[in-house]
């Protein structure tokens, strides 16, 4: 039950992000800016199977994740079943099994050279400025990179 709730919390975070992006897109449409706006979504490679220090990982220190909630309550860190996933005062990771699930159908997760560890979703929407890329390798995108590319293509 506790393991399922950790994944449910992660899924809820993704859902909230998706709804937020939807609101931004709707605002762009309402203000007639959508067609000329380049929207990029890039996610870090693969699901994260990293543990916190209580799981034996010396490089993952819970003190890096401490702080207080908006109401001033201390944030409780750890992957222990006495903590309820999802409340504002908890911080935990979702572990190896859910990292594998998150990368389905790819094998493994972040830190491995299998598809699940090196494949990064990159979604671009730019209705008036869209160019056909096909598969590409993305090294770094500077804040003004899309505008520079659009101007370069307009000259061609």
VENJO-V329620 format. One record per residue. RES is the residue in three letters. SS is DSSP state (H for helix, E for strand, L for the rest). NEAR is the number of other ideal C-beta (glycine too) atoms within 8 Angstrom. D_FIRST is the distance of its C-alpha to the first C-alpha in Angstrom with 2 decimals. Layout:
# VENJO-V329620
res;ss;near;d_first
RES;SS;NEAR;D_FIRST
RES;SS;NEAR;D_FIRST
This chain:
# VENJO-V329620
res;ss;near;d_first
UNK;L;4;0.00
UNK;H;7;3.82
UNK;H;9;5.53
UNK;H;7;5.20
UNK;H;11;6.27
UNK;H;13;8.88
UNK;H;11;10.25
UNK;H;10;10.40
UNK;H;11;12.40
UNK;H;11;14.56
UNK;H;8;15.23
UNK;H;9;16.23
UNK;H;8;18.59
UNK;H;8;20.17
UNK;H;8;20.60
UNK;H;8;22.27
UNK;H;8;24.49
UNK;H;8;25.46
UNK;H;8;26.44
UNK;H;8;28.43
UNK;H;10;30.29
UNK;H;8;31.01
UNK;H;8;32.57
UNK;H;8;34.70
UNK;H;10;35.91
UNK;H;8;36.73
UNK;H;8;38.73
UNK;H;10;40.56
UNK;H;9;41.48
UNK;H;6;42.64
UNK;L;6;44.83
UNK;L;6;46.18
UNK;L;8;44.92
UNK;H;9;42.32
UNK;H;7;44.84
UNK;H;7;46.11
UNK;L;8;42.84
UNK;L;10;41.28
UNK;E;9;37.50
UNK;E;9;35.73
UNK;E;9;32.07
UNK;E;9;31.38
UNK;L;7;28.13
UNK;L;6;28.03
UNK;L;8;27.82
UNK;L;18;24.54
UNK;L;12;20.91
UNK;L;10;20.51
UNK;L;11;19.05
UNK;L;9;20.66
UNK;L;12;19.20
UNK;L;14;20.25
UNK;H;10;22.76
UNK;H;9;20.48
UNK;H;8;19.36
UNK;L;6;23.06
UNK;L;9;24.41
UNK;L;5;27.69
UNK;L;4;28.35
UNK;L;10;25.26
UNK;L;6;26.09
UNK;H;12;23.84
UNK;H;5;27.09
UNK;H;5;27.63
UNK;H;9;24.73
UNK;L;8;25.69
UNK;L;5;27.30
UNK;E;6;26.96
UNK;L;9;25.43
UNK;L;4;27.93
UNK;L;5;28.14
UNK;L;5;28.90
UNK;L;8;25.74
UNK;E;8;25.05
UNK;L;12;22.26
UNK;E;8;19.82
UNK;E;10;19.23
UNK;L;10;16.82
UNK;L;10;13.75
UNK;L;6;12.80
UNK;L;4;9.80
UNK;L;3;12.39
UNK;L;10;12.61
UNK;L;6;10.81
UNK;L;11;10.82
UNK;L;8;13.43
UNK;L;6;15.87
UNK;L;7;19.40
UNK;L;8;19.71
UNK;E;12;17.11
UNK;E;8;17.75
UNK;L;11;15.61
UNK;L;8;15.70
UNK;L;10;13.18
UNK;H;11;14.48
UNK;H;7;16.29
UNK;H;7;14.07
UNK;H;13;13.54
UNK;H;15;17.22
UNK;H;13;18.26
UNK;H;9;16.48
UNK;H;10;18.12
UNK;L;15;21.46
UNK;L;6;21.46
UNK;L;2;24.05
UNK;L;10;25.41
UNK;L;6;25.01
UNK;L;11;23.58
UNK;L;15;23.30
UNK;L;12;25.26
UNK;L;7;27.78
UNK;L;10;28.52
UNK;L;4;31.50
UNK;L;9;29.75
UNK;H;9;29.35
UNK;H;14;25.79
UNK;H;14;27.23
UNK;H;10;30.48
UNK;L;10;30.07
UNK;L;10;29.96
UNK;L;7;29.81
UNK;E;10;32.94
UNK;E;7;33.69
UNK;E;10;37.05
UNK;E;7;38.45
UNK;L;12;42.08
UNK;L;8;43.75
UNK;L;6;47.36
UNK;L;10;47.22
UNK;L;8;44.96
UNK;L;7;46.26
UNK;L;4;45.31
UNK;L;6;43.58
UNK;L;4;41.90
UNK;L;3;40.00
UNK;L;6;40.71
UNK;L;3;39.97
UNK;L;8;39.11
UNK;L;3;40.26
UNK;L;4;40.39
UNK;L;7;40.88
UNK;L;5;42.92
UNK;L;3;42.68
UNK;L;6;46.00
UNK;H;8;45.53
UNK;H;11;44.88
UNK;H;8;47.94
UNK;H;8;50.10
UNK;H;9;49.08
UNK;H;11;49.87
UNK;H;8;53.28
UNK;H;8;54.06
UNK;H;9;53.30
UNK;H;6;55.34
UNK;H;5;58.37
UNK;L;4;58.13
